[in-house]
Amino acid sequence: MSSHTSKPCISPPQAMEILQRIFGLTVSKMSSLPSCDDQNYHIISAEGHAFVLKIFNSEDSRNAEMLDVQISLMIFLKEKGLPIPTPLLTKDGKRMCLVDTDCGSGPQSYMVILLTFLPGIPGAKIKFTPQLCYEVGRAAASLDRLLQEFQHPGLKSLDRKDFIWSLANTPVLEKHLSILGQQTRQQLVQNVITQFKEQVQPNLNAFRKGIIHGDLHDENILLQQITLDHSGSGLPKVQHQQYYRISGILDFGDTNYSHFVFEVAIAIAYIMLITPDPISAGGHVLAGYQSIMPLNPVEANALFVLILCRICQFLVLGQHICNLYPENKEYLLHDAEKGWNLLRNLWEMDKKAVQRQWERTAKAYNVAE
């Protein structure tokens, strides 16, 4: 989020008025949904239908072309069979609308869209098994592969070179180090940035590029429980076993034209934050991704450092945005202590040993197939 970005703070009455005026929707119930830069409301209409009202931050609201591309690719992925929310049209037949409102600090213009609501359990509430980690990797790769087919006249708007959450912009973290306070934490992040500059930056041209989701974390993944019936399979003690499948992929606000290896690094970093055995979990995510989109040797060699970079972004930029919007502290920093512990532990590990373990995990899947 840049210094010129304003996060929306539209009140429920203001949101209800927008829904009625722009979409012709009468609200029965509404509740706030978490978001980093934007504002989301879960809506139940008078007819009992569920929607999500998304209000984009002021910076993204000024880039109508980029938002149109993001909306178009969501529709594209939905048509390809992926579980993606899609926009409903305004009363004027448009997919989005710029609204002028005052959230208490003067007039602002925000772009709004109304999305279908996807049922499911947020990934943050589920214990991620190896099977589920593998499915997250496959889902990330499926997105990336399908988006290679996506066409739009405004695609250039996704080439967001100044996007602070892009792993290519890891060095930007240096100007925010002082907000971390503790010198040991500042030094740890600086060490990771130095590794990025020395081991990753010189090789960026060898990384394949395309459109990526850019933010596949547990809050952006919905899951649905399924039951596998093992009766008659010779398993006398366990007749049924609970599994989860991915039932929704949310929030395409960080979609950008970038390197595919960034996608899997981001997914692994966030899964590591919520699992008790992060190295094992990371191996299963990587195996799932590579079952569809294998990494080339240069990408594979950079992956471990890129994972460290994403954890640093999560910690540093999360603190930066929290300082701007302290009401978002619970959402932004709920896993911060886990993040620092994970970053310290990963920094002390032997990268080559981790890579060998991940190679064994991938081979195990290949043998099973």
N, C-alpha and C positions, 0 to 999 in steps of 0.2 A: 504494500500500500504506500503510495507516494504521499508527500507532504501536502499535495493538492487534492487528496481524496477525502471525501466526506462520506462516512457511513450513514445510511439512512436511519432515522429514528421516528418513523411514522407510527402514530398512535393507532390503537384498534379502531376508534371512531373514524379517523382519517382513512384507514385501510378499507373499512366498510363502505365509505362514500366512494372511494375509487372503484371498488368492485361493482357497486351499483351503477355508477355513471359510465364506466369504461366497458364493463363486461356484462352489464345487465343482470348481475348476480345478487340475490338477496341472501344474506348470511344468517345462519342459525347459530353456529358456534365457530369460534376461532381461537387459536392458541399460537404462541410464538415458537419458532423452530430455531435451533442454533445456526449461526453463520459467522464467518470470520470478517468479511468485508461488506457483505450485503445484508439484507433483512428478509426473512421468510416468515410467512404465516400459513399454518395449516387451517384450511377452511372447510366447514361443513355447510352446504347450502340448505336453503329452506326445503328443498326436495330430498335432502339426505345424501347428496353426492359430495365426494371429497376432492379437494383441490389444494394446490400450493400457490400462494401469491408470492412471487419473487420480485423484490425491489432492489435494483442494482445500485452499487455505490456510484458516487458522482463522477469519478474518473471513467469507469466503464460506460456509464450512461452517455458520456460525450462521444463514445465510439460506436455509433449505431451500426456501422458496417461490420465490425467484429462481432457484435451481438447477433446480427442477422446470420453470420456464418455459423456461430455456435448453435443457434436455434436450428438452422438447416441441417447441421450434421447430427443433431439429436434425432430429428425426423428421419434422416437417412439411416441411422443405426437402428431405430425402431422398425423401419421397413425391412431391414436385414434380419430381423428376428431377435434383437437384443432387448433386454428389459430396461427401457429408457423412458423417462417421463417426456411427454410431448406437450407443446403449447396449444391452448385454445384461442380462438380468434376473438378479437374485440367486437363490439357491436358494429364497428365500421369495417369489419373484415380484415383487420390487421393482426399480425402475430405479436406485436409489442407496441407500447404507447409511452410517450414521454409525458410525465405529469409534473406540474409545478406545485410545490407545497412548501410549507414552513414548519420545520420540526422544532422551532424554538430559537434558532440561531440565524434567522433570516431566510429569504426565499431560496429554494434550491430546485433543480430539475433532476428527476430520477426516472429511468426507464423501468417499466413494470411489465411482467408477463404473468400469465395464469397457466399453471401446469397441471397435468393429470397427477393424481396422487397414487403412488405405488405402495401397496401394503407390504409389510415385511418387518423383520426384526433388525434394528440397526446392528451392524457388525460389532460395535463397541460393547454390546450386551452378551456376546456369545464367546465361548471358549473356542479358540481356533485350533482345530485338529490338523494333523499333517494333510489329510484329505482336503480340508477346506483351504489351507494355505496353497496347495497345489491348484485348486480351482480359481483362487484369486489370481495366480500367475497366468493361468490359461485365459481368464477373462480379460486381463490387461493386454495380452498378446492378441486376442481376438479383436479387441477394439483397434489396436494399432494396425493390424493387417487389413481390416475392413476399411479403415479411414484412408488407406492408400488409394482406394477407388473413388473417394469422395471428391466431387468437383463443385466449385462455386466461383463466380467472378471476383469475389472479394477475399480470396484465400490469402492474399498478401497481408491482410490485417492480422493474421495469426502469427506472423513473423515478429514476435514481440521481443525485440532485442533488449529493451530496458526493463523487462518483467522481473521484479526482484525475486520471485519464487523460482525462476529458472535456475537449474543447477549450473548453467554456464555463467551465471552471475554470482557465484559463491564469493568471489573477492569483495563484493559489495558489503558483506558482513563486517569487514574491518572497521568501517566507520560507525558501527553500532556496538563495538565491543565494550565500551565504557559502561553501558547500561547493565552489564552483567555483574558489576560490583567486584566479586571475588577475583583476585589476580590469577588464581590457579585456573578458574574457568575461562578467563580471557586468554590465557596462554594455551589452553587445550584447543580452543576454537582456532586460534592463530596457527597452531601446529597443523590442523586439518587444512586450513586455507593454503598454507605453504605447500603441503603435499599436493593439493589440487593444482596449484600453479606449476609445480615441478613435474608431476606424473600424469596429469590429465589434460591440462590446457594445451600443451604442445601437440596432443594427439586428437584434438576435437575434429579435425578434418577427416579422420579415419572412421569416425562414428557415422553410421547411417542415419538419415533424417526423415521425418514425416510428421504427421499430426499426432499428438499424444494427448491423453486426458490430463495428465500432469498433477493429479491430486487424489490418487486412489488410496485413501485411508479408510479406517474402519467405519467412520461416520458416513462415508459416501457409498457404502456397500450395504444393501439390504439382503436379508437371508430368509429363507423359508424352510421350516422343518419338514423332513420327509422320513418315513419309516420304511426300512428294508426288512422284509419278512424272510427270516432264515428257517422257517419251519420246514422240516423234512430235509434239511441240509446236513444232518448229522451233528448239529450243535445242540446238545440236550439242555444246556443251562440257559442260553440266551436265544429266545425265539425272535425277538425284535431288537433292533438297534437303531438309535436316533442319528440321523445325518442331517446336514443342511446343504441347500443349494443356493446359489446366488439368484435372487429374485428381482434385484434392482441395482442399477448403477446411477448415481446422482451427481449433480453439481459439475457442469462443464465450464465453469467460469475461469478455470486455469488452463483450458485447452490452448495449445500453442504449437507452432511449427518448430520442432526441436529434435533431439536425438532419442532414438528408441531406447537406448540403454538407460536414459534418464527415467523412463516410465517404470522399468522393472526395479531400478534402484529406489525410487520413491515408494513403490508398493512394498518392497522388502523392508525399508526403514520403518514404515508405520506398523507393519506386522510384528517386527522385532520389538517395538515398544509395548505391545500388549500380550506378549507370550512369555511363558516362564523359561523356555529354551530358545532364545532368539536365533542362535546359529542354526539349529536344526530347522526352525520355522523358515528362515531365510532360504535354506537349501530347497525346501519344498516349493516355495513361491518361484524360485528361479527355475526349478525343474518344470513347473507348469508353464512358465513363460517360454522356455526354450523348446517345449514340445510343439510349439507353433511358430515361434520367432527365435531361432537360434542366434546367439551372439557370436560375432566374429572374435578372433583372439585379442585384438586391441580393446574391444569393448569389454570383454570378460576380464581382462587384466585391470581395467579401470573401475570395475563395478564396486569393489570394496570401499575404495576411497569416496566414490560417489554416494554410497550409503551413509558414510560418515558426514559428508557435506549436507545431506538432507536432514540428518538429525541436528546438525548445527543450525540450519535454517529454521527448523521447528523451534529450537530453543531461543535463538537470538531474535528472529523476526517475530516470534510469538510474544516475547517480552516487549519488543518495540511497539507492536500494535496494542498490547495490553496497557502500556503506558499512555497511549492515545485514547483508548477506550477501556477504562478499568472495569466497566460493567461486563466485559467479555472475558474476565480473568478465568472463570471456571471452564469455559469452553477452550480457551487458548492454552492454558497452562496446567490442565488437570493431570497430565502425565509428565510434567517438567522434571520432577525428581527422578522418575524412572529414566527419563531421557539422559540426564547427566550421568547416572550410574551406567547406563548402557554405553554412552559415548566413551567414558573412561575405560570400561572393560574392553570395548572393541579396539580402542587405540593401543592397548597393551597386548593384543593378540597378534599371532603370527598370520599375516594375510595369506601366505602360501598354504599354511595348514588348513585355514578356513576354505580356501578354494578347492583343496583336495577333498575335503569332506563334502562339499557341494557337488563335486564331480561324481563321488560315490553315490550320492542321493539320486542324481540324474540317471546314472547307470542302472540303479535299482528299478526305476520306473521303466526304463527301456527293456530290461529283462522281463519285467512283469507283462509288458505289452506284447 
